[in-house]
Amino acid sequence: MTTARDIMTANATCVSASDTVLDAAKKMAAESVGAVPICGEDGKLKGMLTDRDIVVKVLAEGKDPRALHASELAQGEAVTIGADDDAEEIMRTMANHKVRRLPVIDGHKLVGIVAQADVAKALPNPDSGELVEALSYD
């Protein structure tokens, strides 16, 4: 059984809830990633910030990325997956919540990120096709 721990990217870089959106964007560029977890001062996951969030919710609305904090873009509770959850559960969670990346939690600690591509590589071809279809936007 392939688990999240087996296929995740470990040591995910967090942005602090108090970091500006510009700082977060620079971190994303430096790491060559399209999403980063937002962590509070207590180290707990507060949400996810995506490149799309920055474009749609900040730039397209004419907001200043130097004046907004990452925490202002965290909406609700982040959808997560347990480190020992299997690839099928990851696929279901991604499809049900229409997300392409999931923070991986072990207890209350963020241990990594699993992306759609990670799951697609871990599943047989028919299953990965179903995941891509389920996550495609209408």
N, C-alpha and C positions, 0 to 999 in steps of 0.2 A: 504494500500500500504506500503510495506516494503522499507525503504530507506537506503542509505549508512550509515546515522547517526545511524539508528537502529541496524545495524549489525557489524559496524566497531569496531576495537580495538582503543579506544580513547587514547590520550596522547602518541602517537608514539614517541619513542626515536629517535632523529635525530643524525647523526654524522655531524660534521662540515666539510665543504669543505676542510679545512686545516688539519683535522685529518689524521694521517697516516692510511694506509690500516690495519696495525697491530692493531692500536687502535680501528678501526671500527670492526675488527674481534673479539676483546675482548669484545666490547660492545654487539655485536650480541650474543656471547656465554653467557654473563651475563644475557641477556634478554631472552635467548632461542628462538631467532628468526632467520629466514633465509634471511631476507632482512631488510634494514634500509633506511630511506630517507636521502639524503645528503642535508643539509641546508647551505646556504651561511651566511656570517657574518650579512647580512640584515634580516636573518630569513626566507628568501624565499627558496622554494624548488628548488634545482638544479638538482636533479636526484634521482635514487635509486641505492643502492649497494646490491648485493645478494651474498650469499655464493658461488654460482656458478661463479660469476664474479671473486671472489678472487681466486678460484681454477684454472679456465681456463685462465684468463688474467694476473694473477700474478704468482702463484706458478708453473703452468705448463710451463710457459715461463721463469722460473728461475729468475724472478724479486724479488727484496727485498721488502717485505711488510712494512718494517720500513722506506724505502726511498720514497715510492709512497704516494701521498695524495689521499684521497677519491675522490676529484674533478677530478682527472685524469681518473677515471673510469666512471664518469657521461657522458653519451653519448646523445647528443641532448636534446630536451625538454622531461621532464618526462610525461608519460601518466597519467592523473588524472581523478577523478570522483568528481562530486559535492556532497556535503553532503546531499542534498535533492533529488538526482537522485534515481530512484527506482531500485529494484533488477534486473529487465529485462534489464535496461540500463547498469547496472554494468556488467551483463553477456555478452551483446553485445560488450561492450568496451574491456573486457578481451579477448573475442574470436577474435575480429578484430585485436587486437594488440599482441595476443599470450602472454599475461602476466598473472601471477597467483596472483599478489598482486597489488593493486592500492592505491596510496596516496589519501586521501579524503580531499578535499579543501572546505572551506567555505569562499567565497570571494577570498582573496589571502592568507588566513591563512591555514596552515596544521592542521587538527583537528583529523586525525586518519589514519588508514590503514584498508582496507578491503581485505581479502584473499579469494581465491577460495573456501576454506572450509566454510567460513562465508556465501557466496552466495549459495552454495550447500545446506546448512542447511535451508536457508530462502525460497528456491524455491520448488515447487512440484517435486517429484521424476523424472518425465520425463525431466523436464527442467534442473535439475542438471546433469543428464546424458549427455545432449547435451553440457553443459558447459565443463565437463570433456573431452568429445570427441573433442570438438573444440580446447582445449588447449593441447591436446596430440601431442607430436612431432612425425613426421614421421621418 
